[in-house]
Amino acid sequence: MISNQILQNTIDGLKNITRTDLCVIDVEGKVLAATFQDADKFAGSAQSFAASPADSQVVGGCQFFKVFDEHQLEYILLAYGDTEDAYMIGKIASFQIQNLLVAYKERFDKDNFIKNLLLDNLLLVDIYNRAKKLHIETEVKRVVFIVETNRDKDGNELEKIRSLFGGKSKDFVTAVDEKNIIVVKELAENEKYEDLSKTAEVIINLFRQDVEHNVHVAYGTIVNELKEVSRSYKEARMALDVGKIFFEEKDVIAYSQLGIGRLIYQLPIPLCKMFIKEIFDGKSPDDFDEEILVTINKFFENSLNVSETSRQLYIHRNTLVYRLDKLQKSTGLDLRVFEDAITFRIALMVVKYMKYMETLDY
């Protein structure tokens, strides 16, 4: 359960303090970590010791100790030397590794619980029973962040984010797939949505110096009970997807900021096709030339203000009116009329959504 790197770091630290060489061997005689060369020569002795009833023993001038995970023998720890000091240091080292086993097992149990909670794999009664056993508060404010990374290029993303939140035992960092890292963050009473945006920016900044990382962060709404955490997770997932369609320029997107995009995302594709056919009469916005598309987008950016739009496009007001008239003839929609403008805007978003869904099918 404990990685070999953690074991190595642990005994390296102990050696720096005690100046005594240490080695960790599994029950099959494989050396997992050592502070000295040729530790493999003790593999046979470690296997023999593992089969013996003794918990500690001097073998070949070294102190051997058994390290248990509950009642299951997990490791053999070797302290180089047969002195009383070597014995004491070996006892301390085995005690340290024993505590690591307990801590990692507890984290593993909590990790599994959080994953099942996020995926709605638990009954309500199980949520409260297991939370009590794992000493997890059930009625505090929490929110779920999803961090999408290209983890196939670098396997350190999870540890980077854990280093940010790991010191706070009430926050949980886990992953349910290869691309997304999930943070279940406990909030103070005075923390609000503005604070969530700042937290998301801190996460983004962890990867900003690495040009190969294309990281996006999405988060759901704040929930007040543990049983509602899965809802915040689903909202964050939707925010991540909708953000890719309608907010490509944003690295951070909140569920509460999705607006009408959230509704369009939930529409079935056949209904979208029917709507577009009715609005554009079989045509597609792709058929519009670049000039018209730029005009439309700028007109929407300026809240349908003809004067401001023509000024920003560096064209005469009459030229803009001509383009809008031309668009009205081809679509039947006058963007100067608020209701027509809304219809056209939604239609453009629906087309964008349909294109995105087509890329997922390939």
N, C-alpha and C positions, 0 to 999 in steps of 0.2 A: 504494500500500500504506500509505503514511503519510498520516494524515488532514490536511486543510488546517489544522485547528486546531493540530495539533502543529507543522506548518511555521511557522504564524504565531507561536506561542509561542517557537519557536527563534529566528527572526530578530528578534523583539521583544527577546528577552534579549540577543542579540548587539548590537543597536543601542544598548541601554542602557549596554553596556560600551564600545563603540567610537565611538558617536555618528555612525555611518555608516548611511545608509539602504540597505535591502536589499529585494530582490524575488525571488520564485520564480515561474517561468512554465513551463508544460508545453510539450511539443514541438509542440503544435497552436496555441500562442500564447495560451492561456488563463492569466490571472493567478491563481495559487493563494493567494499570500500576499504582502503588501507592507507596508512601514512608512511609506509616503508616498502621497499622493493621485495621481491620474491616471497610475498605473502602466500602464494599458492602452495608452498611447501607444507603449510599447516592445514590444508584442506582435509587430508586423511584423518589427522588427529581431531579436527573439528567434528567430522562425521562420527567417529568413535565416541567422542564426548557426548554428542547429541543422543546417542543410543544408550548412554549410561544413566543411572538414576540420579547422579550428582547434579546440583545446581551450579557449583563452581569447582574448579580443579586446576592443579598445576600440571601442565604437560609440556615437556621439552623446554623447560625454563621460561614458560609463559603462563599467565593467569587466564583461564577460560571461564566464561560466564554464559549462562543461558538467559535469553530475553524472550519473554512470553507475551503473546497477544491474548489477553484473558488466560485461558488454560492451554492455548495452542503454542507450541514452541515455534518461534518465528526466526530468531537469529542466534548465532554464536558470536559473542564478543571476546576478542583476545586483547589482553594488555601485556605488552612486551616487558618481561622481567618476572622474577619470582619473589620479590621483596614485599614487605608489608605495604609500602607506598604504592607499588604496582597493583596490589590487591585493592587498596582503597580507591585508587583512580579508576580501576576496572569496574568497581561497584558503582561509582558515580556515573561513569559513561553508560553502563547498562541501564541505570535508573533514568538517565536522560533520554535514551532511545526508547525505553518503556513509555515514558511520558509523551514522546513524539507519536508513538503508535496510538495512544489514547486520543491525542489531539487530532490526528489525521483521520482517525476512524469517526470521531464526532463530526468533523468537517464533511467527511464523505456522507454520513447519515443526513446531515442538514442539506447537503447539496442534492441528494436524491429526493428529499422531501420537497425542496423548492422546485425542482424540475417537474415533479408530479403535480405540484400545486399549480404551476404555470400552465401545464397541459391539461388541466381538469381531469386528472386521473384519480382523484381522491373523493371519497364521500365526505359530506359535511362533518359527520361525527369523527371520521379519521383525521380530518384537518385539525380539530381541536385536541384530540387525544395525543396525536404525534407532536403537535406544537408544544403541548405541556411537557412531554417527555424530553424534548430537545431544548426546553427553556426559551422558546420563541414567543414573544408577546403577540397576542391576537388582536388587540384593539389599539393600534397606533397608526398614525398617518404614514403611508408608503406610496411610492410611485415606481413604475418600471421603465428603465431605459433599455433600448436595444442599440448595440453598437455593431454596425456592419463593417467588416474588414475583409481584405483579401488575404485570409489566413493561410492560403496555400503557399504564399511566398515567405511568410515569417510565422513561426510558431510561438512567438513571445507576446502576442497581443493580450492573451488572457492574463498572463502574469503582470504585464504592465498595468492593466486596469485593476487587478487585484492589489497591486502595490498602492494604488490610489485610494481604494476603499477597504483593503484588507485589514488595516489597523482598527477599523470600526467594526466590532464584532456583530453589530446589529444590522449591517448591510451584507447582502449576499451577491456574489459574483459567480456566474455559472454560464454554461453553454448547452444548448439543446441541438445544435447542428454545427456544421463545419465553418459556417460563415458568420454567424451572429453570436455575440457575447451579450449576456443579459445581466443587468444590474438591478436588484431589488433594493431600493434605498429607503431607509427609514428617515422620516422628516421630523424636525422639531415643530412645535406648535406654531411658531412664527414664520416658518418657511412657506413661501408662496411660489406661484408659477414663474415669477421673474428669477427666483433663485434657481429653479430647475434649468432655466436657459443658461445661467452662468455655469452650473455643473456640467451641462452638455458641452459647453465651450472648453472647459478644463479637460474633458475627455478628448475632444478633437485636438487640442494642443499637444497631447501626448504623442500624436503621430504626425503633427504638422511639418516637422523637420524632415521626415522621410518622404521623399517625392514619390516613391513607389506605392505608398499607401493612399488609397482612396477611401476615406472613412466617412460614414454617415451615422448620425445619432438621431434616434427618434424616441419620444417618450409619450406615455399615456396620461390619463388624468389621475389626480390624487385620490386614493381610496383610504377609508378609515378602518377597515377590518381586513384581517388576513385572508378571509374567504374571497374577498373582492380583488385580490392581487392578479388573478388570472384575467380579469376584465381589463385592468390597466395594461397587461401584457398584450392582449389582443388589440387594444387600441394603438399601442406602440407599433405593432406589426403592420397595422393598416396605415399608420402615419408614414412608416418607412416606404411602403409600396406606393401610396398616393403621392408622397414627396418626389419619388423618381419620375412620376408622370407629369405633375403640374408645377413642381418647384425644383427643377433640376439644378438651379443655381445655389440652392441652400444646402449646407452641410448638416444643419440642425433643423428638425421639424417636429412640432408638437401636434398631437391629435386635435387639440382645441383650435389650431390654426388652419385646419384643412378646408373649412368652408364648404362650398358646394361640391368641391372635388370629392369629398367623402361620400356624397350621395351618388355621384356619377360612377364611382368605383364599384358600387354595389348593384349597378344595373346589369341585367343579362345582355350579352352581345346581340342576340336577335332583336331585342327591343331597341338597342342603339342604332342598328342598321335601318330599322323601320323609321325611326325618328329622323335620321340623316336623309333618308330618301324623301321624306315628306318636306323637309326644310330646303334641301338643295336640288330636289327633283332629279335625283340620280347622279348629280355632279358631286365633286369633292372639293374641299378648300384647296387641295393640291393643284386643282386646275386654275386657280387664281394666280396671276403673275406676281412677282416679288414686290412690285410697286404697290399693288393693291393690298397685299398682306401687311407691308410695312405701314401703310396708311391706316389700315384697320387697327393694328396693335397700338399705334400712337394715339389714335382717336379714343380708344378705350383707356389708355394711360392718363389721358387728360380729361376724363369724365365727360366725354361727348362734347367738349368745348371746341367749336370750329376755329375760332380765332387763335387760341393757344396752340392747337394742333398744326395749323398752317404755318404759324411762326416757327415752331420747332422743326418742321419739315422743310423750312426755307422755300415755301411755295406760296403763290397767291391764294387768297381765300376762295376765289372763284374756281381755281384749279382743284382745290379740295372738294368743293361742292360738286364739281363735274365728276370727280371720281366716286363720290358717294351716290350720285344719281346713276352712274353707270352700274355700280354694285346693286342698287335697288332694282334696276331693270333686269339684271340677270338672276337675282334671287327672290325678288318680291319683298325684300326687307329693307326698310329705311333706318339706318343706324342713328339718325337724328331723333327718332322716336324711341323713347325709353323701352317700351315693351319689345319692339323689334330688336333693339340693341341687346337686351337680355337674352332673347331667343338665339340670336347669332352667336353671342359669347358662349352660351351653353353648348351650342352645336359644335363650335371649334374645340371645346374641351372634350366633348364626346368623341370626336374624331381622334384627338390625341390619345384618349384612353383606349380606343379600338386598336390604334397602331401599336401601342405598348403591349396589349394582350396578344397581338399577332406575333410579336417578337418572342413571347414566352412559349408559343406553340412550336417554334422552330427548334 
